[in-house]
């Protein structure tokens, strides 16, 4: 979910989708798809919107198995089934031109692993095919110039003496043509004369017309020189600058495979305010650069802030088929799926023009949206059963934020983004416990070396012997059993140790596998925390951390203030502590310093102690042995933990996400208990009503 709660009222007056070419910077929110009554939503997938949202790609590759087309003005250009690629016009480096595909492909393959991403085209005239390799785009000619040295170094062998050059978007037009065939004939004449030329589908006219653009100059002076050369060499031709004309440059792409020649149409969007709508079929449109996912609806492609922008224009209810399927498990009770549908619909409709060219984005900055890949019949039925239903408070649609798991109690707004109460307040969320049903138990163990860690229950066996303090002993059941730093298998984190059967360990505790409800994170060293705190606090982070504790908590117990070395680590919003402290699942946590502990004396005074080499393993009565390199501290209720050499910090917490509003696992738990979706929604969103719009 997004990290800014907005209460801005927005107009939801319904508009008919009458045009597909929109003015850049002005969002028109179409409410009905042509020919039906489906309310539409605009979902940004790629866009450069500055600090609001930035996800960019140099290429957009779309694929359809059925009929589809490019809509420009009042006409449609039919696309062949299969792949079609799109790019944005701008400064590039033309790396080489060769009649040998393998040479161009070898250079492109080398460049693919660098920051200078390759584009490869084929151009054919007079029975001859040339393969052209470019890199870019680059924001300025100077940046393209800097890339030349990198490109030459990477593709030295394939260049064979050719010198890469900077190309730009200054071009000349040879006039207008009524068909693509006429434009291609004019192009062939120019190519035969040794000039770069492309057929172009014009975007700034009411009729479907084509032109031929000549050159790829970087300045007006270079363009003027080119004009003189072309008109002197090609009889009967008269050229004029393209200027701000908008069009789709039509080329043949051969960069999809470096192993074998594969071709696809390639359209480069050029000119100010250029924008096209790709109309899909009922089979959906696949977006290769979005993990090969397939999406319903249409795709709008434009240039925003110099980068390609891709917006999926899709009926709202079909958008929800994907969102609900991506946000929660389709195996959950139907009432829980209905809860998510109403919350997601309310959230989406409340966003208004938040992203300028779109209402929402396809990431969890808004709501997870994976297209048709996350759809499921059960989810679709739940969305359909609640069609049009939204949450309202005081006549306005509620921005129905939600998180995965509230850890037993939802957050108060003051614990998240400094907001007030009202629809959002802290309420009981006992259903969150459902997140750990059926998960493995893990043993927290201490080895004779003083190292402690976790072993999963199916890899360990308790022994009948105990320590002086009454703690159980155990041994593992398989060779090279991993001892994990937290009760969770992490493929990217090395185990703290490996032990074999016969090696005895002390059992400190038994805990649930880390999950959305209860979790352990760490251990983090002082240096790791200092690094992750950089830029997250409103005061300078300390150079090292010896003590770390939660010194203020909100109504639900979430951290409002964390103090390091006795000094508060102040943040703009309390929820920022999640990222500031190493990416914690929630702010509902306690901190254990593994190298120290605090003793509360009979006089009420607290005294800090640290572990040391050869410290005694204490029993509850104060007796023990010195066989371990770690100190074991036991509480009055028999809970034990190891105090090891060297201060590190463990975070033991509950919940996953900001915790405000709906808890998804909590809703699942309530549905398991028989509550209907309306009751669940009203529990999590106080003073809200469910209205069918």
Residue pairs with C-beta under 8 A, 6 or more apart in sequence:
1 347
1 364
1 365
1 366
1 367
1 401
1 402
1 403
1 657
1 658
2 365
2 366
2 401
3 365
3 417
3 573
3 575
3 658
4 417
5 399
5 401
5 413
5 416
5 417
5 419
5 424
5 660
6 350
6 351
6 354
6 399
7 396
7 399
8 352
9 396
10 350
10 351
10 352
10 353
11 352
12 31
12 349
12 397
13 31
14 31
14 32
14 39
15 28
15 29
15 30
15 31
15 32
16 30
16 31
16 32
16 34
17 30
17 32
17 33
17 34
17 40
17 313
20 71
20 72
20 275
20 276
20 277
20 298
20 300
21 72
21 73
21 203
21 275
21 276
21 277
22 28
22 275
22 300
23 273
24 272
24 273
24 275
24 302
24 303
24 304
25 356
27 42
27 353
27 356
27 357
27 358
27 359
29 40
29 42
29 352
29 353
29 359
30 40
30 42
30 313
31 39
31 40
32 38
32 39
32 40
33 40
33 315
38 315
38 316
38 317
38 318
39 315
39 316
39 317
40 297
40 313
40 314
40 315
40 316
41 313
41 314
41 315
41 316
41 319
41 348
41 359
41 360
42 300
42 311
42 312
42 313
42 357
42 358
42 359
42 360
43 311
43 312
43 313
43 314
43 319
43 358
43 359
43 360
43 361
43 362
43 369
44 53
44 309
44 310
44 311
44 355
44 357
44 358
44 360
44 361
44 362
45 55
45 287
45 290
45 310
45 311
45 312
45 361
45 362
46 55
46 56
46 57
46 60
46 289
46 307
46 308
46 309
46 310
47 53
47 54
47 55
47 56
47 304
47 307
47 309
47 310
47 311
47 355
47 357
47 358
47 361
48 54
48 56
48 304
48 305
48 306
48 307
48 309
49 304
49 305
49 355
49 356
49 357
50 305
52 354
52 355
52 356
53 355
53 361
53 365
55 361
55 363
56 307
56 308
57 289
57 308
58 87
58 88
58 117
58 119
58 136
58 137
58 308
59 85
59 86
59 87
59 117
59 119
59 289
59 308
60 85
60 86
60 87
60 287
60 289
60 301
60 308
60 310
61 83
61 84
61 85
61 86
61 256
61 264
61 287
61 288
61 289
62 83
62 84
62 85
62 86
62 278
62 285
62 286
62 287
62 288
62 299
63 82
63 83
63 84
63 285
63 286
63 288
64 79
64 81
64 82
64 280
64 281
64 283
64 284
64 285
64 286
65 81
65 281
65 283
66 81
66 280
66 281
66 282
66 283
67 78
67 81
67 281
68 78
68 79
68 81
68 278
68 279
68 280
68 281
68 285
69 76
69 77
69 78
69 79
69 278
69 279
70 76
70 77
70 79
70 201
70 248
70 267
70 276
70 277
70 278
70 279
71 77
71 276
71 277
71 278
71 279
72 201
72 203
72 208
72 248
72 276
73 203
73 205
73 206
73 207
73 208
74 206
74 207
75 207
75 208
76 279
77 201
77 208
79 265
79 278
80 265
82 264
83 256
83 264
83 288
84 264
84 265
84 266
84 267
84 278
85 253
85 256
85 264
85 265
85 266
85 267
86 266
86 267
86 268
86 269
86 301
86 308
87 119
87 137
87 266
87 267
87 268
87 269
87 308
88 137
88 268
88 269
88 303
88 306
88 307
88 308
89 137
89 169
89 249
89 268
89 269
89 270
89 271
89 303
90 136
90 137
90 138
90 139
90 168
90 169
90 306
91 136
91 137
91 138
91 139
91 140
91 141
91 143
91 144
91 166
91 167
91 168
91 169
91 218
92 119
92 134
92 135
92 136
92 137
92 138
92 144
92 166
92 167
92 216
93 116
93 134
93 135
93 136
93 138
93 144
93 147
93 148
93 151
93 164
93 165
93 166
93 167
94 132
94 133
94 134
94 164
94 165
94 166
94 167
94 216
95 107
95 111
95 118
95 133
95 134
95 135
95 151
95 155
95 159
95 162
95 164
96 103
96 104
96 107
96 132
96 133
96 155
96 158
96 159
96 162
96 164
97 130
97 131
97 132
97 133
97 162
98 104
98 130
98 131
98 158
99 128
99 129
99 130
99 131
100 131
101 131
101 254
101 261
103 131
103 158
103 160
104 120
104 131
104 132
104 133
104 158
104 254
105 120
105 131
105 257
105 258
105 259
106 157
106 158
106 258
107 118
107 133
107 154
107 155
107 158
107 159
108 118
108 120
108 133
108 255
108 258
109 258
110 154
110 155
110 158
111 117
111 118
111 133
111 135
111 151
111 154
111 155
112 118
112 258
114 150
114 154
115 150
116 135
116 136
116 147
116 150
116 151
116 154
117 135
117 136
118 133
118 134
118 135
118 255
119 133
119 134
119 135
119 136
119 253
119 255
120 131
120 132
120 133
120 134
120 253
120 254
120 255
121 131
121 132
121 134
121 251
121 252
121 253
121 254
121 255
121 266
122 129
122 130
122 131
122 132
122 252
122 253
122 254
122 263
123 129
123 130
123 132
123 191
123 251
123 252
124 130
124 252
125 187
125 188
125 191
125 192
126 188
126 191
126 192
131 254
134 167
135 147
135 151
136 144
136 147
137 306
138 144
138 147
139 306
141 166
141 168
141 218
144 166
144 167
145 166
148 164
148 165
148 166
151 164
152 159
152 163
152 164
166 218
167 216
167 217
167 218
168 216
168 217
168 218
168 219
168 222
169 216
169 270
170 215
170 216
170 217
170 218
170 219
170 220
170 222
170 223
170 241
170 242
171 213
171 214
171 215
171 216
171 217
171 223
171 241
171 242
171 270
172 213
172 214
172 215
172 223
172 226
172 227
172 230
172 239
172 240
172 241
172 242
173 200
173 211
173 212
173 213
173 214
173 239
173 240
173 241
173 242
173 245
174 186
174 190
174 197
174 211
174 212
174 213
174 214
174 237
174 238
174 239
175 186
175 211
175 212
175 238
176 202
176 209
176 210
176 211
177 183
177 186
177 209
177 210
177 211
177 212
178 209
178 210
179 210
180 199
180 201
180 210
180 250
182 210
183 199
183 200
183 210
183 211
183 212
184 199
186 197
186 212
187 197
187 198
187 199
187 212
189 234
189 237
190 197
190 212
190 214
190 230
190 234
190 237
191 197
193 230
193 233
193 234
194 233
195 214
195 215
195 226
195 229
195 230
195 233
195 234
196 214
196 215
196 216
197 212
197 213
197 214
197 215
198 212
198 213
198 249
198 250
198 251
199 210
199 211
199 212
199 249
199 250
200 210
200 211
200 212
200 213
200 247
200 248
200 249
200 250
200 270
201 208
201 210
201 247
201 248
201 250
201 267
202 209
202 210
202 211
202 245
202 246
202 247
203 246
203 247
203 248
203 271
203 274
203 275
203 276
204 245
204 246
204 247
204 271
211 247
213 242
213 247
213 249
213 270
214 226
214 230
214 239
215 223
215 226
215 230
217 223
217 226
220 241
223 241
227 239
227 241
230 237
230 239
231 237
231 238
231 239
242 270
242 271
244 271
244 272
245 271
246 270
246 271
246 272
246 273
246 274
247 270
247 271
247 274
248 267
248 268
248 269
248 270
248 274
248 276
249 267
249 268
249 270
250 265
250 266
250 267
251 266
251 267
251 268
252 263
252 264
252 265
252 266
253 263
253 264
253 265
253 266
254 261
254 262
254 263
256 262
256 264
267 276
269 275
269 276
269 301
269 302
269 303
269 308
274 302
274 303
275 300
275 301
275 302
275 303
276 300
276 301
276 302
277 298
277 299
277 300
277 313
278 285
278 298
278 299
278 300
278 301
279 298
280 295
280 296
280 297
280 298
280 299
283 294
284 294
284 295
284 296
284 371
284 372
285 294
285 295
285 297
285 298
285 299
286 292
286 293
286 294
286 295
287 293
287 294
287 295
287 299
287 310
287 371
290 362
290 371
291 370
293 370
293 371
293 372
293 373
294 371
294 372
294 373
295 312
295 314
295 322
295 371
295 372
296 314
296 315
296 318
296 319
296 322
296 371
296 372
297 312
297 313
297 314
297 315
297 318
297 319
298 312
298 313
298 314
299 310
299 311
299 312
299 313
300 309
300 310
300 311
300 312
300 313
301 308
301 309
301 310
302 308
302 309
302 311
302 357
303 309
304 357
309 357
311 357
311 358
312 362
312 371
316 345
316 348
316 349
317 383
317 384
317 387
319 348
319 369
320 341
320 344
320 345
320 348
320 383
321 375
321 379
321 380
321 383
322 369
322 370
322 371
322 372
322 373
322 374
322 375
323 344
323 348
323 367
323 368
323 369
324 337
324 340
324 341
324 344
324 379
324 382
324 383
325 370
325 374
325 375
325 376
325 379
326 367
326 368
326 369
326 370
326 374
327 340
327 344
327 367
327 368
327 402
327 664
328 336
328 337
328 340
328 664
328 668
330 337
330 376
330 378
330 379
332 668
332 671
333 668
333 671
333 672
334 378
334 381
334 382
334 385
334 671
335 671
335 675
335 676
335 677
335 680
336 664
336 667
336 668
336 670
336 671
336 677
336 680
337 378
337 379
337 382
337 383
338 382
338 385
338 386
338 677
339 662
339 667
339 671
339 677
339 680
339 681
340 382
340 402
340 662
340 664
340 667
341 382
341 383
341 385
341 386
341 389
342 386
342 389
342 390
342 391
342 400
342 677
342 681
342 690
343 391
343 400
343 402
343 661
343 662
343 681
343 685
344 367
344 400
345 386
345 388
345 389
345 390
346 390
346 391
346 397
346 398
346 399
346 400
347 366
347 367
347 399
347 400
347 401
347 402
348 359
348 360
348 366
348 367
349 390
349 397
349 693
350 396
350 397
350 398
350 399
350 400
351 359
351 360
351 366
351 399
352 359
353 359
354 360
355 361
360 366
360 367
360 369
362 368
362 369
362 370
363 369
368 374
386 677
387 692
388 692
388 693
389 690
389 691
389 692
389 693
390 397
390 398
390 690
390 691
390 692
390 693
391 397
391 398
391 400
391 423
391 681
391 685
391 688
391 689
391 690
391 691
392 398
392 688
392 689
392 690
392 691
393 422
393 423
393 685
393 687
393 688
393 689
398 423
398 685
398 688
400 661
400 662
400 685
401 424
401 658
401 660
401 661
401 662
402 657
402 661
402 662
402 663
402 664
403 655
403 656
403 657
403 658
403 659
403 660
403 661
403 662
403 663
403 664
404 516
404 655
404 656
404 657
404 663
404 664
404 665
405 432
405 435
405 516
405 517
405 586
405 654
405 655
405 656
405 657
405 663
405 664
405 665
405 666
406 429
406 432
406 556
406 655
406 657
406 659
406 663
406 665
406 666
407 429
407 432
407 517
407 518
407 586
407 588
407 653
407 654
407 655
407 656
407 659
408 428
408 429
408 430
408 432
408 433
408 517
408 654
408 655
409 426
409 427
409 428
409 429
409 556
409 557
409 588
409 659
410 424
410 425
410 426
410 427
410 429
410 556
410 659
410 660
410 661
410 663
410 666
410 684
411 424
411 426
411 554
411 556
411 558
411 587
411 658
411 659
411 660
412 421
412 424
412 425
412 426
412 554
412 555
412 556
412 558
413 419
413 420
413 421
413 424
413 425
413 660
414 420
414 554
414 555
414 560
414 574
415 426
415 554
415 555
415 556
415 558
415 560
415 574
415 575
415 587
415 659
416 558
416 573
416 574
416 575
416 658
416 659
416 660
417 573
417 575
417 658
417 660
418 573
418 574
422 686
422 687
423 661
423 685
423 686
423 687
423 688
424 660
424 661
424 685
424 686
425 686
426 554
426 555
426 556
427 683
427 684
427 686
429 663
429 666
429 684
430 666
430 669
431 663
431 665
431 666
431 667
431 668
431 669
431 670
431 671
431 672
431 673
432 516
432 517
432 654
432 655
432 663
432 665
432 666
432 669
433 517
433 669
434 517
434 665
434 668
434 669
434 672
435 515
435 516
435 517
435 665
436 512
436 513
436 515
436 516
436 517
436 518
439 512
439 513
439 515
440 456
440 457
440 458
440 513
441 456
441 457
441 510
441 511
441 512
441 513
442 454
442 455
442 456
442 457
442 484
442 487
442 488
442 510
442 511
442 512
442 513
443 454
443 455
443 456
443 457
443 460
443 474
443 507
443 509
443 510
444 452
444 453
444 454
444 487
444 507
444 508
444 509
444 510
444 511
444 641
445 452
445 453
445 454
445 455
445 460
445 474
445 483
445 505
445 506
445 507
445 508
446 452
446 505
446 506
446 508
446 628
446 630
446 632
446 642
447 453
447 483
447 497
447 499
447 503
447 505
447 506
448 504
448 505
448 627
448 628
448 629
449 497
449 629
450 628
450 629
450 630
450 642
450 644
450 645
451 483
451 496
451 497
451 630
451 644
452 496
452 508
452 594
452 630
452 642
452 644
453 483
453 484
453 485
453 495
453 496
453 497
454 483
454 484
454 485
454 486
454 487
454 488
454 511
454 520
455 476
455 481
455 482
455 483
455 484
455 505
456 484
456 487
456 489
456 513
457 510
459 476
459 477
459 478
459 481
460 474
460 475
460 476
460 477
460 481
461 474
461 475
461 476
461 477
462 472
462 473
462 474
462 507
463 472
463 473
463 474
463 475
463 504
465 473
465 504
466 472
466 473
467 473
467 506
467 617
467 619
467 624
467 625
468 617
468 619
468 623
468 624
468 625
469 617
469 618
469 619
469 620
469 624
469 632
469 634
469 640
470 619
470 620
470 638
471 506
471 507
471 508
471 632
471 640
472 506
472 507
473 504
473 505
473 506
473 507
474 504
474 505
474 507
475 501
475 502
475 503
475 504
475 505
476 499
476 500
476 501
476 503
476 505
477 501
478 501
479 500
479 501
480 498
480 500
481 498
481 499
481 500
482 495
482 498
483 495
483 496
483 497
483 498
483 499
484 490
484 493
484 495
484 496
485 493
485 495
485 496
485 522
485 523
486 514
486 519
486 520
486 521
486 522
487 511
487 512
487 513
487 514
487 520
488 513
488 514
488 519
488 520
499 505
506 617
506 628
506 632
508 632
508 640
508 641
508 642
509 639
509 640
509 641
511 518
511 520
512 518
514 520
514 521
516 585
516 655
516 656
516 665
517 654
517 655
517 656
517 665
518 653
518 654
519 585
519 652
519 653
519 654
519 656
520 650
520 651
520 652
520 653
521 582
521 583
521 584
521 585
521 650
521 651
521 653
522 582
522 648
522 649
522 650
522 651
523 594
523 648
523 649
523 650
524 532
524 581
524 582
524 648
524 649
524 650
524 651
525 646
525 648
526 544
526 545
526 546
526 647
526 648
527 544
528 582
529 545
529 548
529 564
529 581
529 582
529 649
530 541
530 542
530 543
530 544
530 545
532 579
532 580
532 581
532 582
532 583
533 541
533 569
533 580
533 581
534 541
536 571
536 576
536 579
536 580
537 569
537 570
537 571
537 580
538 570
538 571
538 572
539 567
539 568
539 569
539 570
541 564
541 569
542 564
542 565
542 567
545 564
545 565
545 647
545 649
546 565
546 647
547 563
547 564
547 565
547 566
547 593
547 596
547 608
548 562
548 563
548 564
548 591
548 593
548 649
549 562
549 563
549 591
550 559
550 561
550 562
550 563
550 589
550 590
550 591
551 561
551 562
551 563
551 568
552 559
552 560
552 561
553 559
553 560
554 560
554 574
556 588
556 659
557 588
558 574
558 586
558 587
558 588
558 659
559 574
559 577
559 587
559 588
559 589
560 574
561 568
561 569
561 570
562 568
562 569
562 577
562 581
562 591
563 569
569 577
569 580
571 577
571 580
574 587
575 587
575 658
577 584
577 587
578 584
578 585
578 586
578 587
578 658
581 651
582 651
584 651
584 653
585 653
585 655
585 656
585 657
586 653
586 654
586 655
586 656
586 657
586 658
586 659
587 653
587 659
588 653
588 654
588 655
588 659
589 651
589 652
589 653
589 654
590 651
590 652
590 653
591 649
591 650
591 651
591 652
592 641
592 649
592 650
592 651
592 652
593 647
593 648
593 649
593 650
594 611
594 642
594 643
594 644
594 646
594 647
594 648
594 649
594 650
595 610
595 611
595 643
595 644
595 645
595 646
595 647
595 648
596 608
596 609
596 610
596 611
596 643
596 647
597 608
597 609
597 611
597 631
597 633
597 641
597 643
598 606
598 607
598 608
598 609
599 606
599 607
599 608
599 609
600 606
601 607
609 643
610 643
610 647
611 630
611 631
611 642
611 643
611 644
611 645
612 631
612 645
613 629
613 645
614 626
614 629
615 626
615 628
615 629
615 630
615 631
615 643
616 624
616 625
616 626
616 631
617 624
617 625
617 626
617 627
617 628
617 630
617 631
617 632
618 624
618 631
618 632
618 633
618 634
619 634
620 634
620 638
629 644
629 645
630 642
630 643
630 644
630 645
631 642
631 643
631 644
632 640
632 641
632 642
632 643
633 640
633 641
633 642
633 643
634 640
661 684
661 685
662 681
662 684
662 685
663 684
666 684
667 680
667 684
670 679
670 680
670 683
671 677
671 680
675 683
678 690
681 688
681 690
682 688
682 690
